[in-house]
Amino acid sequence: MNVEMYLYIVLAVLVLSLLLVFYRFLVGPTVSDRVVALDALTTVITAGLVLLGYLYQRYIYVDVALIYAVLGFIGVLAIARYIEGGL
């Protein structure tokens, strides 16, 4: 099998995981479940951006993915601190 076939398999797995994580984000019974799902959603989108950057040979997507990952991490930390009752 060639490399493109593997990339499309990885893309299909990313889309499936995106749908499952989004379902958990919508249905999550507690706020903590939704925060964890949001963090996982950020991770899946970051992986998708890196894959798109490789497919299109545009490495600006990798830079955008890094910034998105850092902002997602900071956002999840802020939400977790708010849930715990801190400022």
C-alpha positions as CSV (number, residue, x, y, z in Angstrom):
1,M,0.0,0.0,0.0
2,N,1.2,3.5,-0.7
3,V,1.5,6.4,1.7
4,E,-1.7,8.1,0.5
5,M,-3.8,5.2,1.4
6,Y,-2.4,5.2,5.0
7,L,-3.1,8.9,5.3
8,Y,-6.7,8.5,4.3
9,I,-7.1,5.7,6.8
10,V,-5.7,8.0,9.5
11,L,-8.1,10.7,8.3
12,A,-11.1,8.4,8.6
13,V,-10.0,7.4,12.1
14,L,-9.7,11.1,13.1
15,V,-13.1,11.9,11.8
16,L,-14.6,8.9,13.7
17,S,-12.9,9.9,16.9
18,L,-14.0,13.5,16.3
19,L,-17.6,12.4,16.1
20,L,-17.4,10.2,19.2
21,V,-15.7,12.9,21.3
22,F,-18.2,15.5,20.1
23,Y,-21.0,13.1,21.2
24,R,-19.4,12.8,24.6
25,F,-19.1,16.6,24.8
26,L,-22.9,17.0,24.1
27,V,-24.1,14.2,26.3
28,G,-21.6,14.2,29.1
29,P,-23.5,13.9,32.3
30,T,-21.2,16.1,34.3
31,V,-19.3,19.3,33.6
32,S,-16.0,17.4,34.2
33,D,-16.9,14.9,31.4
34,R,-17.5,17.8,29.1
35,V,-14.2,19.5,29.9
36,V,-12.3,16.2,29.3
37,A,-14.2,15.8,26.0
38,L,-13.3,19.4,25.1
39,D,-9.6,18.7,25.7
40,A,-9.8,15.5,23.6
41,L,-11.6,17.5,20.9
42,T,-8.7,20.0,20.9
43,T,-6.3,17.1,20.6
44,V,-8.1,15.5,17.6
45,I,-8.4,18.8,15.8
46,T,-4.7,19.5,16.3
47,A,-3.8,16.1,14.9
48,G,-6.1,16.8,11.9
49,L,-4.4,20.1,11.3
50,V,-1.0,18.4,11.3
51,L,-2.3,15.8,8.9
52,L,-3.8,18.4,6.6
53,G,-0.5,20.3,6.6
54,Y,1.3,17.1,5.5
55,L,-1.3,16.3,2.8
56,Y,-1.3,19.8,1.3
57,Q,2.4,20.4,1.9
58,R,1.6,23.7,3.7
59,Y,3.5,23.8,6.9
60,I,1.7,26.8,8.1
61,Y,-1.0,24.3,9.3
62,V,1.6,22.9,11.8
63,D,2.2,26.3,13.2
64,V,-1.5,26.9,13.6
65,A,-1.9,23.5,15.2
66,L,0.8,24.3,17.8
67,I,-0.9,27.6,18.7
68,Y,-4.3,25.9,18.8
69,A,-2.9,23.2,21.1
70,V,-1.4,25.8,23.5
71,L,-4.6,27.9,23.6
72,G,-6.7,24.8,24.1
73,F,-4.4,23.7,27.0
74,I,-4.6,27.1,28.7
75,G,-8.4,27.1,28.2
76,V,-8.9,23.7,29.8
77,L,-6.7,24.8,32.7
78,A,-8.8,27.9,33.2
79,I,-12.0,25.9,33.1
80,A,-10.7,23.3,35.5
81,R,-9.6,26.1,37.9
82,Y,-13.0,27.7,37.7
83,I,-14.7,24.4,38.4
84,E,-12.5,23.8,41.5
85,G,-13.6,27.2,42.8
86,G,-10.4,29.2,42.3
87,L,-10.0,32.5,40.6
